Amino acid sequence: MISTFAPAELIQTLRTFPMPRSAVILVSAEFFRLGRPADVATQGAYLEACCGSLREAFGDSATLVGNTYTTDVARFGRPFVLEETTTTTGLFYNWLLQQDG
């Protein structure tokens, strides 16, 4: 059985880290290691709960960044198209690229 966690618990834990209000925070996410957020049924809701917890914990003045690179362009000679090329670093980062701001 996969363990669950309450997003409020994640937020409370993240707030214990001493971060300046305007920090740039590199998110190297393997959220699956935390378990599943309670009451989340879909993949989109899962990603939203995890990212929402980060936003809530660090506030609007912090900048969240992630590893959104791809090796497919150089490795396979595929063209890079900003609006279409996906990352090879994981689901969260592809989702992150699709978010406004």
N, C-alpha and C positions, 0 to 999 in steps of 0.2 A: 504494500500500500504506500502510495506517495504521501509524504507529509504535507500539511498545509500551514500557511502562516497568514496572519492578518496584516494587510498593508499598513495599518497603524503601528504595528510592532516594528516593521521595517523602517518606517519614518522615524520612530523614536530612536532606534538604533543608529540610523544615519546621522541624526542630529547630535549625537555624542562626539562626532568627529569635529575637531576645531577647523572650521573653514571660514575664510574671509567672505564677506557678503558678495563680492564681485569675483569670486574664484572661477577659474576655468577648470572643470572637472572632467578628466578622461574616464569614461565609463568602459571598463573592460568586463562585459557582462556575461556571466554564465548563470542567469537567473534560475535555471532549472535546478541548480544545486540548493536553492532555498526551499524548493518544494513548489506547491501550487498556491497562489493566493486564494483565500477562502472565498467561496461563492462566485468563482470565475469559471465559466463553462467553455468559452471560445478562445482561440488563439489570439485574436485581436484584443479581446478583453484582458487576457493575460499580459500582453505587451503594454497595454494602456495602464493596467494596474501597477506594473513594475516602473514604468517611466513616470507615471503620476506620483508614485511614492518618492522618486528622486526629485521631481520638481517641487513637491510639497516640502521635502526635507531641506533642500538647499535654497529654495526661493527663486523669484523671478530675476534677481540680479546676477545669479550664477549662470555660467555658460556650460552646458553639457555637450561634450564631444565624444565621438566614438570612432572606432576603426572601420571606416567605410571604403577601404581600398579594395581593389580587385587585382588578381594576378592573371585573369583571363585575357586582358588586352595584349600584354607582352608575350605571355606564354603561348597563346593560340592565334595571335595576330588579329584578334577581333577589334573592330573599331570602337572607340570610346564615344558614347553618346550620352551626354550629361543626364538627359531626362529618362534614359532607358537602361543604361548599364547598371547591373546589380553588383553588389559587393559579394565577395567570396568569404567574408568573415562571419556570416551568420544571419539568422532570421531577424534578430533584434535590430541589427544595423541596417538591413534593407528596409525595415519598417521605419526606422529613424529617418532615413533619407526621404521618405514620403511625407514626413510631417512638415507643416508650415513652421517657419522660423527656425 
